[in-house]
Amino acid sequence: MTAGQEMIRLDAVAKEFPGGVRAVDAVDLAVEAGSVYGIVGHSGAGKSTLLRLINLLERPTTGSVTVGGQELTTLGERQLRTARRDIGMIFQQFNLFRSRTVLGNVAFPLRQSGSSRAEARTKALEALRFVGLDEHAKRYPEQLSGGQRQRVGIARALATSPRVLLCDEATSALDPQTTQEVLELLRRVNTELGVTIVVITHEMEVVTAICDRVAVMEDGRVVERGEVHEVFTRPQHPTTQAFVRAALHASPVLGLLPGLLREHGVDAAVADSVLAQLDANGTEFASAERTERNQRNQAVSA
Ligand SMILES: Nc1ncnc2c1ncn2[C@@H]1O[C@H](COP(=O)(O)OP(=O)(O)OP(=O)(O)O)[C@@H](O)[C@H]1O
């Protein structure tokens, strides 16, 4: 499968939990092979459930899920276990075995899927080399920093050479500097290994840093989607506008905008028109903040 083709396809997928909570409601989603797709939304919007529907950790109540051309929703548990080797996953809290070494953690999925001890060791060391932690192979997770643990999580997800990597709030537990390092690693996973990545996050910076496209969720539905630059510079839905506004408000120039400016070639004038549009939608920025922003914009364009 090459770029331009769909790697992931969800058709009218819904998930209703016992008690009647409709966590995901009639979602269609197409993720192009070799791309990085972001899913944002407030707490409870259905992001985690949607991610877990992609590898069928949650079975949809209705609808179909296709990954790499194979419709997973038609498979039994045994076939599904095989299909899941193509889909790695990383987690907010890393989910490493404390009682296993770094090497043992990364080799685990390989042993589970039938690799010999020697083969699992070789492939695990290869994955650890990719994330720059092969020298820490004999350590235990608690001897590592949070960023290093997440890199072990990424190595474990890559050990079986998946074509898809699902990231569940992968940087939410990390400080800003470590977040940048992990995002840079994810970018390498995408560009050097060609892995298709889906990230769910409530942090817009994550999306602007690594995603090609983004979908915004609310109450189990996708309310807006498109190219990151398009969606975040011309937000249409109130939820998207709230995300953009919060990111701009938190740090009008130093936060979101430099990422947009660098990654997507947006100039200061466009950034200003986004703010004007948001203001037109009812947001009042404090005048001091506006003055500061304008001064900084002038400095950026100078
Ligand atoms: N196993 C479950 N049983 C019942 N309800 C669930 C279950 N998992 C999730 N939900 C409910 O489904 C809705 C969506 O939850 P989900 O965790 O997918 O949202 P989210 O956007 O990932 O939120 P957060 O950012 O807080 O993790 C919520 O109302 C949640 O309470």
The ligand as an SDF file (V2000), in Angstrom:
LIG
                    3D

 31 33  0  0  0  0  0  0  0  0999 V2000
  -16.2210    1.1300   29.0820 N   0  0  0  0  0  0  0  0  0  0  0  0
  -17.1170    2.1230   29.1530 C   0  0  0  0  0  0  0  0  0  0  0  0
  -18.3380    1.9130   29.6760 N   0  0  0  0  0  0  0  0  0  0  0  0
  -19.2760    2.9070   29.7270 C   0  0  0  0  0  0  0  0  0  0  0  0
  -19.0620    4.1520   29.2620 N   0  0  0  0  0  0  0  0  0  0  0  0
  -17.8550    4.4250   28.7200 C   0  0  0  0  0  0  0  0  0  0  0  0
  -16.8160    3.4270   28.6450 C   0  0  0  0  0  0  0  0  0  0  0  0
  -15.7340    4.0030   28.0400 N   0  0  0  0  0  0  0  0  0  0  0  0
  -16.0790    5.2830   27.7800 C   0  0  0  0  0  0  0  0  0  0  0  0
  -17.3360    5.5330   28.1860 N   0  0  0  0  0  0  0  0  0  0  0  0
  -18.0710    6.8110   28.0490 C   0  0  0  0  0  0  0  0  0  0  0  0
  -18.0400    7.1650   26.6650 O   0  0  0  0  0  0  0  0  0  0  0  0
  -17.8670    8.5730   26.4970 C   0  0  0  0  0  0  0  0  0  0  0  0
  -16.6110    8.8320   25.6670 C   0  0  0  0  0  0  0  0  0  0  0  0
  -15.4750    8.4250   26.4340 O   0  0  0  0  0  0  0  0  0  0  0  0
  -13.9920    8.4830   25.8380 P   0  0  0  0  0  0  0  0  0  0  0  0
  -13.0580    7.9840   26.9080 O   0  0  0  0  0  0  0  0  0  0  0  0
  -13.9510    7.8050   24.5340 O   0  0  0  0  0  0  0  0  0  0  0  0
  -13.7940   10.0600   25.6250 O   0  0  0  0  0  0  0  0  0  0  0  0
  -12.4510   10.8910   25.4390 P   0  0  0  0  0  0  0  0  0  0  0  0
  -12.7460   11.9610   24.4550 O   0  0  0  0  0  0  0  0  0  0  0  0
  -11.3160    9.9790   25.1310 O   0  0  0  0  0  0  0  0  0  0  0  0
  -12.2580   11.5330   26.8800 O   0  0  0  0  0  0  0  0  0  0  0  0
  -10.8780   11.8060   27.6920 P   0  0  0  0  0  0  0  0  0  0  0  0
  -10.1550   12.8720   26.9220 O   0  0  0  0  0  0  0  0  0  0  0  0
  -11.3630   12.2800   29.0210 O   0  0  0  0  0  0  0  0  0  0  0  0
  -10.1410   10.5090   27.7630 O   0  0  0  0  0  0  0  0  0  0  0  0
  -17.8040    9.1470   27.9120 C   0  0  0  0  0  0  0  0  0  0  0  0
  -19.0890    9.5960   28.2530 O   0  0  0  0  0  0  0  0  0  0  0  0
  -17.3990    7.9720   28.7680 C   0  0  0  0  0  0  0  0  0  0  0  0
  -17.8560    8.1100   30.0680 O   0  0  0  0  0  0  0  0  0  0  0  0
  1  2  1  0
  2  3  1  0
  2  7  2  0
  3  4  2  0
  4  5  1  0
  5  6  2  0
  6  7  1  0
  6 10  1  0
  7  8  1  0
  8  9  2  0
  9 10  1  0
 10 11  1  0
 11 12  1  0
 11 30  1  0
 12 13  1  0
 13 14  1  0
 13 28  1  0
 14 15  1  0
 15 16  1  0
 16 17  2  0
 16 18  1  0
 16 19  1  0
 19 20  1  0
 20 21  2  0
 20 22  1  0
 20 23  1  0
 23 24  1  0
 24 25  2  0
 24 26  1  0
 24 27  1  0
 28 29  1  0
 28 30  1  0
 30 31  1  0
M  END
$$$$
